[in-house]
Amino acid sequence: MCGILALIQASDTNVAYELHEAMYFLQCASGGKIYQCKGNGLAAKVFNDGSRVADLPAGYMGIGHLRYPTISTSANAEAQPFYVNSPYGICFAHNGNLINATELKHFLDFEAHRHINTQSDSELMLNIFANELNETGKARVNDKDIVDALQRMYKRCVGGWACTAMLAGYGLIGFRDSFGIRPLIMGSRPSGTGMDYMLASESVALKQLGFGSFVDILPGQAVIIRKGASPVFHQVQDQKRYALDIFELCYFARPDSIMDGISVAKSREIMGTRLGNKIKSTLSAEEISAIDVIIPVPETSTISAPFVAAVLKRKLVQGFVKNRYVFRTFIMPGQQARVKGVKRKLSAMEEPFADKNVLLIDDSIVRGTTSREIVAMAKEAGPPVTHAHIYGIDLASPSELIAHDRGNNRAVDQIAKHIGADRVIFQDLEDLKAACSESVISKSTYRGQRDFEVGVFCGSYVTPVDENYFQHLDAVRGETQKMKVLEKAREAVANGFADQKQLEIATNGVKVTEDGQLIPASTDKARGGTYTLVNGGEKRQKQSGEERTPKDQMDISLHNMAND
């Protein structure tokens, strides 16, 4: 998932240092001005192990954002937080996904007349909010104006989100969708001059910086925090459900986090117990006794695996060493990168596997890339991922998911064959939901009936989904993949190390073949005309008699990156 942060301090000490520190646990404004430092890569790389933070002037409030590539792109222009200067100066960090992006783009273009510079729906949401806030027509706004603008924005936007925003000279805003799909939590701590407040996706980021008194932002709720004042909560939209995305608990969240009162570590322990019971009821006593060792595939399953071993009464050993500096492979943008990533991510120790009948416990089987590379005989933990994730985690298109349209036993056998396993056993979805429901901590402030967003496992999503949305998502993936390849080719040309293919792509553009390969577009067929390289870019020569027609939208690249 993406991680979002926001911090406002009672004193004028530099907020950037603590925002930078908090980012490591999930993976600013000064003198009326907003300063930013952002880029692609690990936080340590982007901020040069913190040395770049010193370049930011001291400010008492700020926001931060961590992300992985979504919808198959990781273009620099999509690094967050986003910023618009009108109205009032707004910075915006967004975790989630909007499933009516096409409708919102049309509104912003033809009615609000606001330019969108990227494919990111986060920029869409920022501009929707900015447009609604601009409707006040005031030189200065108050809490009511902000809440009214949020209410109008909620009526336009469909999807799941948790957001933090900073209004220049005013304060911080945190808000969450009315289904509670994406998590958001607030903590506080005393300082010498008052109380500091911080918002984050996971409680661990708050805890490590000395924040306590955690409060979950509820579905449909917003909180406004001003310097030296207590947080003010507003119900922007009536709560429709309380359905935290279960993918956070079984895959993404750190085990030392609490989400909506649920202990992530405890939920994974119960998942292990229930999976062990499922295996016990599926295999015969002879098959279980033939298991020599149980080995978890790092990292999430390392908590579940001991509880599987306890149920089956089999020996648990560690057989893999994980490289902590490689992204999850299923979210890498491109199959070739995912295959290379698997070999960099895991290293198998020889002795635990030698001449053994091994039960592997894994937390994720999405495309099957990782499992196919590392499994000789696999027993997979977690329900099969059968459908696209539409609320901010770009797993894959449905056609790429190994378990899509494979819901019967014969299909599970096909999955086992595909990844090179003798057999695959999936956790039941009801067991997964029960494990999370049973992990609420006693001091939780949670109220009401809890549900979970489980559409990724069954195709039943908590929000209404237009039947054309998935075709739109595939189209966006294709276009953003092309943008990324073209961006890399132009960079290679500009720096003098382009190969022939990159030179052709930078000159003529890129197209997608029927089998999904990205190749140079031919000059005459792709766009017409001829092209010459100019300072690493391209310049089109108009053909004789050709009329240039304006486009609905023409994007320009604006960067304020850490590596500029």
Secondary structure, DSSP 8 states (H G I E B T S, - for coil): --EEEEEE-SS-S-THHHHHHHHHHH--EETTEE---B-SS-HHHHTGGGGGGGGS---SEEEEEE---BTTB--GGG-S-EEE-SSS-EEEEEEEEETTHHHHHHHIIIII-----SS-HHHHHHHHHHHHHHTT--SS--HHHHHHHHHHHHHH--EEEEEEEEETTTEEEEEE-TT--S--EEEEEEETTEEEEEEESSHHHHHTTT-EEEEE--TTEEEEE-TTS--EEEE-S-----EEEHHIIIIIS-TT-EETTEEHHHHHHHHHHHHHHHHHHHS-HHHHHT--EEEE-TTTHHHHHHHHHHHHT--B---EEE-TTS--GGGSSSHHHHHHHHHHHEEE-HHHHTT--EEEE-S--SSSHHHHHH-SS----S----S---SS-----GGG-TTTT--SHHHHHHHHHHHT-S------HHHHHHHHHTTB-TT----S--EEE-HHHHS--SS---TTHHHHHHHHHHHHHHHHHHHHHHHHHHTT---HHHHHHHHH-EEE-TTS-EEE--HHHHT-SEEEEETTEEEEE--TT------S--------BTT-
